[in-house]
Amino acid sequence: MVSTNVNPTSAKPRSRSQIGVAMIGTGFGQKVHLPGFQAHDRTQVVAVYHRDLAQARAIAEAHQIPHACSSVAEIAALPEVQAVSISTPPFLHYDMAQTVLQAGKHILLEKPTTLSATEAKNLYHFAANQQAIAALDFEFRCVPAWQRLAELLAEGYVGETRLIKIDWLVSSRADATRPWNWYAQREKGGGALGAIGSHAFDYIAWLFGPIQRLSARLSTSIPARPDPRTGEQKTVDADDTCMLMLELANGTPCQVCLSSVTYQGRGHWIEVYGDRGTLVLGSNNQKDYVHGFQLWASQGGQPLSLVEIPKRLEFPKTYLDGRIAPFMGVVDRWVQGIDQRAAIAPSLREGVYSQLLMDLTQQSHTAGTWVEVPDLEQFLAS
């Protein structure tokens, strides 16, 4: 038996408007998804998956979750489950999402979407055929300072853009003694490109529009890490630094530098320069990639000044872990999409585009040339 009904009376009663959610992935899932779903007024975690049933039971009992499963098929078959979140490593996403969608459930996927744009496209069409609403956890779309940046750009604050510069320099993988795992393996979706480049590609498209062509250089600064079981040094072939030159569809140049191995890196910054003004969004927080963002603006060559974020954009509630509040914003959109039976960004469509750009980044790096980016609608139809 691979499923346990842990405590059918322990969870809060579920009204007709609530959505029963199963959680697949118990790392980031326990830290962010679980508290987010538990705090959201429309979702209730009714099942949890772990490949080790004893672990699944322990998590379920600790958090008063009715069902514990060690089979994705079984968790997807539970009648109490209307939707499933998947926060496992990326190499598991495709098969797990297929199983969930086959059962007619809605899905919320962590990034990167899959291991390839072809896989992502297949999931997109499968979800559409199943009439399932699929969301991607691109949280920056729900962070107040980012939303204000989007508004100012839409209002034409900077005028015609001349240059976009993005730096995302953190130290999460800077310690060479950090153990070797899936993150060190390119074939499993590891590396800075998948971890943070997936986000960057999504918000570039959201804030500035589609990309016309790109040129990329990937590097691995720490070529080996210790195996956590044996201590033996094992080869790292996933990137930890990515340099990108992009040309947007409107001709604007965009420079992107991503790294997860920069001790005391400057953090995460976006600079937008136009013929009327400048906008700078940034945070130097090294431990929480959502907390700490502020926005500065200037027009006519005046000094940059701090932009006040309107109360209407503020989080209803903040948490010690800054990732929870914007995750709940993504859940808001997912739930709204389920209610309306129409996906709302960030959806699987945005996940396909991010994955396509990651694939083209690898292609550019390998070939050492610029590569053209196809139109998303044409790619989806191909």
Secondary structure, DSSP 8 states (H G I E B T S, - for coil): --EEE--TTTS----TT-EEEEEE-SSHIIIIIHHHHHHSTTEEEEEEE-SSHHHHHHHHHHTT-SEEES-HHHHHH-TT-SEEEE-S-GGGHHHHHHHHHHTT-EEEE-SS--SSHHHHHHHHHHHHHTT--EEE--GGGG-HHHHHHHHHHHTTTT-SEEEEEEEEE--TT--TTS--SGGG-GGGT-SHIIIIIHHHHHHHHHHH--EEEEEEEEE-S--EEE-TTT--EEE--S-SEEEEEEEETTS-EEEEEEES--TT--EEEEEEEESSEEEEEEE--SS-SSTT-EEEEEETT---EE----GGGS-SS--SSTTHHHHHHHHHHHHHHHHHTS--SSBHHHHHHHHHHHHHHHHHHHHTS-EE---HHHHHH-
